[in-house]
């Protein structure tokens, strides 16, 4: 396990290399540290499921509204509302096209949680990669998310390939999650 400062000029390059090789990174967002892997790599996704001790859908980072628009299967009217929600740094669960991510992280009816954090690192990383990475809090299911890199290393260091260290993040319960259902957006976690 290695750690690199978010301010290091090689942070994006090193994170990209690890993601492309099937590795797992921890990276900061505007709310929490996230567990990131290639969202199409089943064995990398399994590493997250082992850390979190669960198997459920996992959200991904979308790096631009245009890219997210190309992933989704909703009307242009509904997409305008989804985009408004996304630009407020929330997660939106939307129906998506085939082959955007591995099927194991999709929800019912081919849905996917998508997030566009107001934080440069995950946006720049996914833009550089050209594909989405996973975004889920660093914790075992049922435990509070860890926002201190030292605590993350103490608890999960042997399972992480790289941590992008931005220091201790303010306490947060994560993003608000909206689910698109019958042309409406319902809050399922605030």
Steps between C-alpha positions, in 0.01 A plus 500: 500500500633838409382849584539812289397857570214635292734789421762272342518570124510123431189416707265462198757301302575260787132453584421433130773238477369314804136516385595370152691210654196389704609666823303683766552861603359720773439858388339815644173651382299800615330287766702186584798291403393250236605151396583507131550223247433454129121470492520230229754280679318227693799385705577861603132548595524185713781666699257777600233246594752321723603823673141612553379146578201531267384452142279783388491749213788750500487854364752642255657836421375681193744767388274709277132550427562410134651164595221424747241593236653238269471231769132548585169378366265784599321777315670834439250668736585257783867533420486876563374435854758224556776738387380767744510246785845375396652846485398548865742219590238232561470141381227415250391144425407484131428233240811456285598340172678165479874469558550825693614305810522137614154353565588418862483867603171575327174532689161360401381571146849587367542803729821664613586752769692787343680780683684807379677635809603864531857388550765507232688174565234236414374708208850541354585134565193367317546751219859377463394133509204547266282268709321517835648379828297388798415734783396361836599595853803348671350284775355162576125500446329630813808688625554875465698614195868566565620848408850485650769346276687361802190316623432373147856365480473342848178320415532421129865568403579146382196501267570840340757559226511881521350772716474854368552697819315830537521500878208449737171586329211656695252248641227418249240232441554521124301636212122518479376218278213550256335217310328559166167318498201561270637838383546615861809537717450361849750555783599159639783625725559852624 
